[in-house]
Amino acid sequence: MRHTLLILSQDALQYQQALADKLPADVSMLVSDNIDSVASMQQQITLALAEPALIRPLLPKLPNLQWLQSTFAGVDALAGASLADSCQVTGVKGIFGPLISEYVFGHLLDYQRQFGLYRQQQGQQRWLSHGYHSIQGMTILIVGTGSIGQHVAQTARHFGLTTLGVNRSGQQREDFLQCYPLSQLHTALSQADIVVNSLPLTKETQGLFNASCFKQMPHYSLFFNVGRGASVNEKDLYDALTQRQIAHAFCDVFSVEPLASDSPLWRCPHLTITPHIAAISSPQQVAHIFLDNFLRRQQRQPLLHQIDFTLGY
């Protein structure tokens, strides 16, 4: 059977290059960065490698789509989308853990060891030492113990941190001293020096981190959001930081991106903002996952990283 593969991404040409000469002759590629250019080919498209938000408006017009490989880890943009029951959707996993770990521990070490202060002093030609607190022996709570959370936990162990986790059921995971169910999030938060949110966005996690959560955290605690922006109530986070309920937050994701220029978060004390750069995958990495799944599909094997929309991930 012949297939038409739609590649719909801002990096469409890079995906095309990464897949060139790696697909069978009976698979033709339709490459675009917008849905308007593929209008005449909609009936022919059977496979897709696409950004969730870009392809969502097109899905009702793709009656023959059999498999959609997302180019992103987060697929909340597809929640409630019009998809045929026979269409499989797969996500991206396994490549973000190391990058997220670099982000979390890069910021954590910079903050704890006051490296920013020493950079300022260097420009002022000041030789002045300051005390600091080692991260060894601190307790880190990782909310979301999937592939990303597990890699952060492995890194934490090497730094000598006590590692706790939170997931839907409280299922115990390797590299975690203890995991709590999501229903006991407050209990876990009260024990944490560092909280890392790596949860996907679901009905359960929408606005999960709110005022009551921040009040449970010790006043000296640090909060990282590397999951989804909408899982944090941003007004409550602003209040928690300005009222010094928590010491500092590092946010890479926001409910609306780009973050509006008039957002009070830009001027929020004790908040570090980065523009969704904690874990940027390359088209080559995602193409490798696609090709692995393509081969599995040919061999009638289960596809990796299948999305269960009843769970939201």
C-alpha positions as CSV (number, residue, x, y, z in Angstrom):
1,M,0.0,0.0,0.0
2,R,1.3,3.4,-0.9
3,H,1.5,6.1,1.8
4,T,1.6,9.8,1.8
5,L,3.5,11.2,4.8
6,L,2.6,14.8,5.8
7,I,5.5,16.6,7.6
8,L,3.9,19.7,9.2
9,S,6.4,21.7,11.2
10,Q,8.3,24.9,11.4
11,D,11.3,22.7,10.9
12,A,9.7,20.8,8.0
13,L,12.7,21.0,5.7
14,Q,15.0,19.7,8.4
15,Y,12.7,16.7,8.9
16,Q,12.7,16.1,5.2
17,Q,16.5,16.0,5.1
18,A,16.6,13.8,8.2
19,L,14.2,11.2,6.5
20,A,15.6,11.5,3.0
21,D,16.6,8.0,1.6
22,K,15.4,6.3,4.8
23,L,11.8,5.6,3.8
24,P,10.6,2.9,1.3
25,A,9.8,3.9,-2.2
26,D,6.1,3.6,-1.6
27,V,6.1,6.5,0.9
28,S,5.9,10.0,-0.6
29,M,6.6,13.0,1.6
30,L,4.4,16.1,1.6
31,V,6.4,18.8,3.4
32,S,5.0,22.1,4.7
33,D,5.0,24.6,7.6
34,N,1.3,25.5,7.2
35,I,-1.9,23.7,6.6
36,D,-3.1,25.8,3.6
37,S,-0.5,24.4,1.3
38,V,-1.7,20.8,1.7
39,A,-5.4,21.4,1.0
40,S,-5.4,19.5,-2.3
41,M,-3.7,16.5,-0.9
42,Q,-5.8,15.9,2.3
43,Q,-7.5,12.7,1.0
44,Q,-4.1,11.1,0.3
45,I,-2.5,11.7,3.6
46,T,-2.2,8.4,5.6
47,L,0.8,9.3,7.9
48,A,1.8,12.5,9.7
49,L,4.8,13.8,11.5
50,A,3.6,17.1,12.9
51,E,3.5,19.7,15.6
52,P,0.2,19.1,17.5
53,A,-1.0,22.7,17.4
54,L,-0.3,23.0,13.7
55,I,-2.1,19.8,12.6
56,R,-5.1,20.0,14.9
57,P,-7.3,22.2,12.6
58,L,-6.5,19.9,9.7
59,L,-7.4,16.6,11.5
60,P,-11.2,16.6,10.6
61,K,-10.1,16.9,6.9
62,L,-7.8,13.8,7.0
63,P,-10.2,10.9,6.8
64,N,-7.5,8.4,5.9
65,L,-4.9,9.3,8.5
66,Q,-3.7,6.1,10.2
67,W,-0.8,7.3,12.4
68,L,0.3,10.7,13.7
69,Q,3.7,11.0,15.2
70,S,3.9,14.2,17.3
71,T,7.1,16.2,17.1
72,F,6.6,17.4,20.7
73,A,6.5,15.7,24.0
74,G,3.4,17.6,25.1
75,V,0.2,16.7,23.1
76,D,-2.4,18.6,25.1
77,A,-3.0,20.6,21.9
78,L,-4.7,17.5,20.6
79,A,-7.0,17.0,23.5
80,G,-10.6,16.6,22.2
81,A,-9.4,16.7,18.6
82,S,-11.3,15.0,15.8
83,L,-9.4,11.8,15.2
84,A,-10.5,8.6,13.7
85,D,-10.7,5.7,16.2
86,S,-8.2,3.8,14.0
87,C,-5.6,6.5,14.0
88,Q,-2.7,5.9,16.4
89,V,-1.0,8.9,18.0
90,T,2.6,8.6,19.4
91,G,4.6,11.2,21.2
92,V,8.3,11.9,21.9
93,K,10.1,10.5,24.9
94,G,13.5,9.5,26.0
95,I,15.4,12.6,24.7
96,F,14.3,15.4,27.0
97,G,15.5,13.9,30.4
98,P,19.2,14.9,30.0
99,L,18.3,18.4,28.8
100,I,15.8,19.0,31.6
101,S,18.4,17.8,34.1
102,E,21.0,20.2,32.7
103,Y,18.4,23.1,33.1
104,V,17.4,22.2,36.6
105,F,20.8,21.6,38.0
106,G,22.5,24.4,36.1
107,H,20.1,26.9,37.6
108,L,20.2,25.2,41.0
109,L,23.9,25.2,41.3
110,D,24.1,28.8,40.0
111,Y,21.6,29.9,42.7
112,Q,23.0,27.9,45.6
113,R,26.6,28.8,44.9
114,Q,25.8,32.5,44.1
115,F,27.8,32.4,40.8
116,G,25.8,35.3,39.5
117,L,27.0,37.4,42.4
118,Y,30.6,36.5,41.7
119,R,30.2,37.5,38.0
120,Q,29.0,40.9,39.1
121,Q,31.9,41.2,41.5
122,Q,34.4,40.3,38.7
123,G,33.1,43.3,36.7
124,Q,33.6,45.4,39.8
125,Q,37.1,44.0,40.5
126,R,35.9,43.0,44.0
127,W,37.5,40.1,45.8
128,L,34.8,39.2,48.4
129,S,33.7,35.7,49.4
130,H,30.2,34.7,50.4
131,G,28.8,31.7,52.2
132,Y,26.7,29.2,50.4
133,H,24.7,26.0,51.0
134,S,25.6,22.8,49.3
135,I,22.8,21.0,47.5
136,Q,24.1,17.7,49.0
137,G,21.6,16.4,51.5
138,M,18.7,18.6,50.3
139,T,15.4,17.0,49.5
140,I,14.1,17.3,45.9
141,L,10.5,16.5,45.0
142,I,9.9,15.6,41.4
143,V,6.2,15.9,40.5
144,G,5.9,13.6,37.5
145,T,8.0,10.5,37.5
146,G,7.9,9.7,33.8
147,S,11.0,9.5,31.6
148,I,12.0,13.2,32.3
149,G,11.4,12.9,36.1
150,Q,13.3,9.7,36.3
151,H,16.4,11.2,34.6
152,V,16.2,14.2,37.0
153,A,16.0,11.8,39.9
154,Q,19.1,9.9,38.6
155,T,21.1,13.2,38.4
156,A,19.8,14.2,41.9
157,R,21.1,11.0,43.3
158,H,24.6,11.6,42.0
159,F,24.6,15.0,43.7
160,G,23.6,13.4,47.0
161,L,20.0,14.7,47.2
162,T,17.1,12.8,48.9
163,T,14.6,12.3,46.0
164,L,10.9,12.1,46.5
165,G,8.3,11.7,43.7
166,V,4.6,12.3,43.0
167,N,2.7,10.5,40.3
168,R,-1.0,9.6,39.7
169,S,-1.1,6.4,41.7
170,G,1.9,6.7,44.0
171,Q,3.6,3.9,42.1
172,Q,7.2,3.4,43.4
173,R,10.0,4.2,40.9
174,E,13.7,3.4,40.9
175,D,15.9,6.3,42.0
176,F,13.1,7.7,44.3
177,L,13.3,7.1,48.0
178,Q,9.5,7.4,48.1
179,C,6.7,8.2,45.7
180,Y,3.3,9.7,46.7
181,P,0.0,9.7,44.8
182,L,-1.1,13.0,43.4
183,S,-3.8,13.1,46.1
184,Q,-1.0,13.5,48.7
185,L,0.8,16.3,46.9
186,H,0.5,18.6,49.9
187,T,2.2,16.1,52.2
188,A,5.1,15.7,49.7
189,L,5.5,19.5,49.2
190,S,5.9,20.1,52.9
191,Q,9.1,18.0,52.9
192,A,10.8,19.5,49.9
193,D,13.7,22.0,49.6
194,I,13.3,21.9,45.8
195,V,10.2,21.1,43.8
196,V,10.4,20.2,40.1
197,N,7.1,20.1,38.1
198,S,7.5,17.8,35.0
199,L,3.9,16.8,34.7
200,P,2.0,16.7,31.4
201,L,-1.1,18.9,31.1
202,T,-4.3,17.0,31.8
203,K,-7.6,17.8,33.5
204,E,-6.1,16.8,36.8
205,T,-3.0,18.9,36.4
206,Q,-4.6,22.1,35.1
207,G,-3.8,24.8,37.6
208,L,-2.5,22.2,40.0
209,F,0.1,24.4,41.6
210,N,-1.9,27.1,43.3
211,A,-1.9,29.1,46.4
212,S,-2.6,26.1,48.7
213,C,0.3,24.3,47.2
214,F,2.7,27.2,47.6
215,K,1.6,27.6,51.2
216,Q,2.6,24.0,51.9
217,M,6.1,24.5,50.7
218,P,8.9,25.7,53.1
219,H,9.6,29.4,52.8
220,Y,13.2,28.6,51.7
221,S,12.1,26.2,49.0
222,L,12.8,26.6,45.2
223,F,10.2,25.8,42.5
224,F,10.9,24.7,38.9
225,N,8.3,24.5,36.2
226,V,9.6,22.5,33.3
227,G,6.3,20.7,32.6
228,R,3.4,22.7,31.2
229,G,2.7,26.4,31.8
230,A,-1.0,25.9,32.5
231,S,-0.3,23.5,35.4
232,V,0.6,26.5,37.5
233,N,-1.7,29.3,38.6
234,E,0.5,32.2,37.6
235,K,-1.2,34.8,39.8
236,D,-0.8,32.5,42.8
237,L,2.9,32.0,42.0
238,Y,3.4,35.7,41.7
239,D,1.8,36.2,45.1
240,A,3.8,33.4,46.7
241,L,7.0,35.0,45.5
242,T,6.2,38.6,46.4
243,Q,5.0,37.5,49.8
244,R,8.1,35.3,50.3
245,Q,6.1,32.1,50.8
246,I,8.8,30.5,48.7
247,A,12.3,31.6,48.0
248,H,12.6,31.5,44.2
249,A,11.0,30.0,41.1
250,F,12.5,29.1,37.7
251,C,9.9,28.9,35.0
252,D,10.5,27.8,31.4
253,V,6.9,27.4,30.4
254,F,3.8,29.6,30.7
255,S,0.1,29.3,30.1
256,V,0.3,31.7,27.2
257,E,3.5,31.9,25.1
258,P,5.2,34.1,24.4
259,L,4.7,35.6,27.8
260,A,2.9,38.9,27.3
261,S,5.1,42.0,27.6
262,D,2.7,43.5,30.2
263,S,2.6,40.3,32.3
264,P,3.5,41.2,36.0
265,L,5.7,38.1,36.0
266,W,8.4,40.0,34.1
267,R,8.8,42.2,37.1
268,C,8.3,39.6,39.8
269,P,11.0,39.4,42.3
270,H,12.7,36.1,42.9
271,L,11.6,34.7,39.6
272,T,13.8,33.5,36.8
273,I,12.1,33.4,33.3
274,T,13.4,31.5,30.3
275,P,11.6,31.3,26.9
276,H,10.7,27.6,26.7
277,I,14.3,26.5,26.0
278,A,14.9,23.9,28.8
279,A,14.8,21.0,26.4
280,I,14.8,21.7,22.7
281,S,14.9,18.5,20.6
282,S,16.5,18.4,17.2
283,P,14.6,17.2,14.1
284,Q,17.2,14.5,13.8
285,Q,16.3,13.1,17.3
286,V,12.6,13.1,16.6
287,A,13.1,11.7,13.1
288,H,15.0,8.8,14.7
289,I,11.9,8.1,16.9
290,F,9.7,8.3,13.9
291,L,11.8,5.9,11.9
292,D,11.9,3.4,14.8
293,N,8.1,3.5,15.0
294,F,7.7,3.3,11.3
295,L,9.7,0.1,11.3
296,R,7.7,-1.3,14.2
297,R,4.5,-0.4,12.2
298,Q,5.8,-2.3,9.2
299,Q,6.6,-5.3,11.4
300,R,3.2,-5.1,13.1
301,Q,4.8,-4.4,16.5
302,P,3.3,-2.1,19.1
303,L,4.4,1.5,18.5
304,L,6.5,3.3,21.2
305,H,5.2,6.2,23.2
306,Q,1.5,5.8,22.3
307,I,-0.7,8.5,23.6
308,D,-3.7,7.6,25.8
309,F,-6.0,10.6,25.6
310,T,-8.1,9.3,28.5
311,L,-5.0,10.0,30.6
312,G,-3.8,13.0,28.6
313,Y,-0.3,11.7,27.8
